[in-house]
Structure formats: structure tokens, C-alpha cells
Amino acid sequence: MANLHDSHPIAAAFARARAEGRVALIPYVMAGYPDLATSEEVAVALCAAGADVLELGVPFSDPLADGVTIQAAAQRALEGGMSLAGALALAARVSARVQTPLVLMGCYNPLYSYGVERFCRSASEANVAGLIVPDLPLEEAQPLRDAAAAAGIELIFLVAPTSPDARIARVARVAGQTGGGFLYCVSLSGVTGARTSLPEHLASFVQRVRAHTSLPLAVGFGVSRAAHVAEIGRVADGAAVGSALLNAVDAAPPAERVAAAVEFLRGLQAGAQIGAPMTPGE
């Protein structure tokens, strides 16, 4: 079992991928989707298949940045009884079975209702390495930053193409104060969802962010195929994949969902080696 107090496991995961000349892959699993048992087995299987960091989504009824796929998965998970406490329990079970650092991703309201300090203590006990809270602005993040730091958990911030350089610099400065996580570069102005191509401005956007930080940069939103991963590898350190993976799981027969998730990740790995030639359709 990974120990989050052992030299920042998220930073170590990015360093390992970099040393191996590849993009770190960060697949997303919705806690409780399509059901609790399957979400646990999918998470464990993705880690075993080579995921560098695993995002575990906490379903919420009123998400800010989620597109149709993740909204539908969240609704089904909630209808199945998933909650923040359930997601923490799931994280604890998964972390007991894998070496991969886990990052919980969810909206602030459930965390606030649970109690920020209590939540961070519970997350630490579940061996959660990081938190992504898309609807928490930097200006209001201090209570969670303090509680997460006290629990040894990295709070990972997001920046968007619409973020002015001054704001990117401020976010990067705050994120770099602990230095064990990464910056999440939202590839586009919009919500999550699988897309056929990445935006033309991606390289220039990532270069803008890179000018302000030495932290690893991961790109998410719209990442759907190996060619996208290869494109990201030319400018960033990691690729986060959610909706396209959930679509692959959803399309598979129930008995084949875990295998479908692994097959999808294997397909992305074909583009993860930096410098690997990829055709646009791959």
C-alpha cells in the first residue's frame, strides 16, 4: 500500500513517468458507477494496468464542470447510494490494494458539509494523496489548503485557457508552496466530455502555464484517444481521461466492463511514449 507521507507519491509518479520517457496517464473512475463493486474493480484494474495516478470522482447532484457523460454517471452513482463517506470508504479499499496514488475529485459543497478538517483527516486515513475541487476558487481555498496540508494531502489547482497570465502566476505560486502535486490544465473553455480533437491553442496555453511553474502539468477535458495523449506529450507531463473511459465502460456488457476499461487504457498507452509517431485516427 502506498504511503502518502513517503516523499509525495504524486510527484514520484510523474518523476517515474518522465524517467521512462512517457506521459503520465491519469484515468478517472466515478465512485459507485456503474455500481459500487464494479467501480472498485475498475479502479484496481486500471492501477494494475499502469495508471500513474488515479482520479476517483465523488458524485454530486449539481456539478460545475461536468459534461453529459460524467453527469449521467454521477446521477446513477447517487441513485445507487454513493456519498462522500462512501467514496472515502471506496478510496480506502482501493488504496489497500494498489501502489498508485489516488486523487479524489469532486465539488466543494459535500466537503464543506462533511466538515473540511474532518474530511481531510478521513481522506488521509483512506490514503488519499491529492484533491481536485473544480468549483473552489483560489481566493476561498485557504481553509481546505490548510486542512489538506496538515493531513499530508496535495490540493491540486486548475487553470484554464481563459485565465490571465497574472492569475496563472498566482495559482502556480500557491500550488508550488507544497510542490508534491501538479497543475491541472483544463484544455478548453467548457465542460468535460470526449472530443475528436484537442483545441488548437493547447500548446500555447500550456507554454503560458509552464512559464510560471516547475510543477508537472497535466491536461484534461476532451482527451479521448492515443493521438491526444501523444499530442499532450509534446507539451505537458500528464493526460487526464474521464468521459471517454466512462463511455467505454458503459458500452461494454456488465461482465466485460473491467476488461473494457483496461483495454481503453492500453490504447492510450500506445500514445504515451514521448516522441512516438501517431496517426490522427489512433
C-alpha positions in Angstrom: 0.0 0.0 0.0 1.3 3.4 -0.9 2.1 5.8 2.0 1.2 9.4 1.2 3.9 10.5 3.6 6.6 8.9 1.6 8.0 11.8 -0.4 4.9 13.0 -2.2 3.6 9.9 -4.2 2.1 12.1 -6.9 5.4 13.9 -7.6 7.1 10.5 -7.6 4.6 9.1 -10.1 5.3 12.0 -12.5 9.0 11.6 -12.0 8.8 7.9 -12.8 6.9 8.6 -16.0 9.3 11.3 -17.0 12.3 9.0 -16.4 10.7 6.4 -18.6 10.1 9.0 -21.4 6.4 8.9 -21.3 3.3 10.9 -20.4 1.7 10.1 -17.1 -1.7 8.7 -17.6 -4.5 9.8 -15.1 -7.7 7.8 -15.7 -10.9 8.8 -13.9 -13.3 6.5 -12.2 -16.6 7.6 -10.8 -17.1 6.2 -7.3 -20.2 3.9 -7.4 -20.5 3.8 -11.2 -21.9 1.7 -12.8 -22.2 0.2 -9.3 -20.0 0.1 -6.2 -18.4 -3.3 -6.8 -17.6 -2.5 -10.5 -16.1 0.9 -9.7 -13.7 -0.7 -7.2 -12.6 -3.4 -9.6 -12.2 -1.0 -12.5 -10.1 1.3 -10.3 -7.9 -1.5 -9.1 -7.5 -3.0 -12.6 -6.6 0.4 -14.1 -3.9 0.8 -11.5 -2.6 -2.7 -12.2 -2.5 -1.9 -15.9 -0.2 1.0 -15.4 -2.2 4.1 -14.5 0.2 6.6 -12.9 -2.4 8.5 -10.8 -6.0 7.5 -10.4 -8.8 10.1 -10.1 -11.7 8.9 -8.1 -14.7 11.1 -8.7 -17.2 11.9 -6.0 -20.7 12.2 -7.4 -22.6 15.4 -6.8 -26.1 16.4 -7.9 -25.2 19.9 -9.1 -21.7 19.7 -10.7 -20.0 22.7 -12.2 -17.7 21.4 -14.9 -19.0 18.0 -15.8 -20.5 17.2 -19.2 -23.2 14.8 -20.1 -21.2 11.6 -19.6 -20.0 12.4 -16.1 -23.3 13.9 -15.0 -25.1 10.8 -16.0 -22.5 8.6 -14.2 -22.8 10.8 -11.1 -26.6 10.5 -11.1 -26.5 6.8 -11.4 -24.0 6.6 -8.6 -26.1 8.8 -6.4 -29.2 6.7 -7.1 -27.1 3.7 -6.1 -26.5 5.2 -2.7 -23.0 6.6 -3.2 -22.0 9.5 -1.0 -18.8 11.3 0.1 -18.4 8.9 3.0 -18.9 6.0 0.6 -16.3 7.5 -1.8 -13.8 7.7 1.1 -14.5 4.1 2.1 -14.0 3.1 -1.5 -10.7 5.0 -1.7 -9.5 3.2 1.4 -10.3 -0.2 -0.1 -8.7 0.7 -3.4 -5.5 2.1 -1.8 -5.1 -1.0 0.3 -4.9 -3.0 -3.0 -2.7 -0.7 -5.2 0.5 1.3 -5.2 -0.9 4.1 -7.4 -1.6 7.5 -5.7 -5.3 8.3 -5.5 -6.7 11.7 -6.1 -10.3 12.5 -5.1 -12.1 14.8 -7.5 -15.4 16.5 -6.5 -17.3 19.7 -5.8 -16.8 21.7 -2.6 -20.3 21.5 -1.2 -20.1 17.9 0.0 -16.7 18.5 1.5 -17.9 21.7 3.3 -21.0 19.9 4.6 -18.9 17.0 5.8 -16.5 19.4 7.6 -13.3 20.4 5.9 -10.9 19.3 8.7 -12.8 16.1 9.3 -12.9 15.3 5.6 -9.1 15.8 5.3 -8.5 13.6 8.3 -10.8 10.9 6.8 -9.1 11.2 3.4 -5.7 10.8 5.0 -6.9 7.7 6.8 -8.1 6.4 3.4 -4.6 7.1 2.0 -5.8 9.7 -0.5 -2.8 11.6 -1.9 -4.5 14.5 -3.5 -7.7 16.6 -4.0 -9.1 18.3 -7.0 -12.0 20.6 -6.3 -13.0 22.3 -9.6 -15.5 24.8 -8.1 -13.2 26.1 -5.3 -11.6 29.4 -6.3 -8.1 30.2 -5.1 -9.5 33.1 -3.1 -11.6 30.8 -0.9 -9.3 27.8 -0.8 -7.3 28.7 2.4 -9.3 26.5 4.9 -9.1 23.4 2.6 -5.4 24.2 1.8 -4.6 24.3 5.5 -6.5 21.2 6.4 -5.1 19.2 3.4 -1.6 20.3 4.2 -2.0 19.2 7.9 -3.2 15.8 6.6 -0.3 15.4 4.1 -2.7 15.7 1.1 -1.9 17.8 -2.0 -4.6 20.3 -3.1 -4.4 20.4 -6.9 -5.5 23.6 -8.7 -6.9 24.1 -12.1 -6.1 26.7 -14.7 -8.0 27.4 -17.9 -7.2 28.9 -21.3 -9.2 32.0 -20.3 -7.0 32.5 -17.1 -4.9 35.7 -17.5 -1.2 35.3 -17.0 -1.3 37.1 -13.7 -3.8 34.7 -12.3 -1.9 31.7 -13.7 1.2 33.0 -11.9 -0.7 33.4 -8.6 -2.2 29.9 -8.8 1.2 28.4 -9.7 2.8 30.2 -6.8 0.3 28.9 -4.3 0.4 25.4 -5.8 4.2 25.4 -5.7 4.3 26.0 -1.9 4.0 22.3 -1.2 5.4 21.0 -4.5 4.1 17.5 -4.3 1.2 17.6 -6.8 0.6 19.0 -10.3 -1.3 21.8 -12.0 -4.4 20.7 -13.9 -4.6 22.5 -17.3 -8.2 22.5 -18.5 -7.7 22.2 -22.2 -10.8 24.2 -23.2 -13.5 26.6 -22.1 -16.4 24.3 -21.4 -17.3 21.1 -19.7 -15.9 17.6 -19.6 -16.6 15.3 -22.5 -14.9 13.1 -25.1 -13.9 15.1 -28.2 -12.5 14.2 -31.6 -9.6 16.7 -31.4 -7.8 18.9 -28.9 -8.0 22.7 -29.2 -5.5 24.4 -31.5 -4.4 26.7 -28.6 -3.3 23.8 -26.4 0.4 24.2 -26.9 0.5 28.0 -26.4 -1.8 27.7 -23.3 0.5 25.1 -21.7 3.5 27.2 -22.6 1.9 30.1 -20.8 1.4 27.9 -17.7 4.9 26.4 -17.9 6.4 29.9 -17.7 5.2 30.2 -14.2 5.9 26.9 -12.6 8.2 23.8 -12.4 5.4 21.6 -11.2 4.2 18.8 -13.5 1.4 19.9 -15.8 -1.5 17.6 -16.7 -4.0 18.3 -19.4 -7.6 17.2 -19.1 -11.1 17.7 -20.6 -11.6 16.3 -24.1 -8.8 13.7 -24.0 -10.2 10.7 -25.8 -7.6 8.7 -27.7 -3.9 7.8 -28.1 -3.3 10.6 -30.6 -4.4 13.1 -28.0 -2.0 11.6 -25.4 0.8 11.8 -27.9 -0.1 15.5 -28.7 -0.1 16.3 -25.0 3.2 14.6 -24.5 4.8 17.2 -26.7 3.9 20.0 -24.3 2.9 18.6 -20.9 3.6 15.9 -18.4 0.3 14.1 -17.9 -3.0 13.4 -19.6 -6.3 13.0 -17.6 -9.0 10.9 -19.2 -12.5 10.7 -17.9 -15.6 10.8 -20.2 -14.1 8.6 -23.0 -13.1 6.0 -20.4 -16.6 6.0 -18.8 -18.1 5.7 -22.3 -16.0 2.6 -23.0 -17.1 1.0 -19.7 -20.7 1.9 -20.2 -20.7 0.4 -23.7 -19.4 -3.0 -22.5 -21.6 -5.8 -21.3 -21.6 -5.9 -17.5 -19.3 -8.9 -17.3 -16.8 -7.2 -19.6 -16.7 -3.7 -18.1 -13.4 -4.1 -16.1 -11.7 -5.6 -19.2 -13.1 -2.8 -21.3 -11.6 -0.2 -19.0 -8.2 -1.9 -19.1 -8.4 -2.2 -22.9 -9.1 1.5 -23.2 -6.2 2.4 -21.0 -3.9 0.1 -23.1 -5.0 2.0 -26.2 -4.0 5.3 -24.6 -0.6 3.9 -23.6 0.2 3.5 -27.3 0.5 7.3 -27.4 2.1 7.8 -24.1 5.7 7.3 -25.1 7.1 10.7 -25.8 8.2 11.0 -29.5 6.1 8.0 -30.6 4.7 8.6 -34.1 0.9 8.6 -34.1 -1.6 8.9 -36.9 -4.5 11.2 -36.3 -7.0 8.4 -36.1 -5.3 6.4 -33.4 
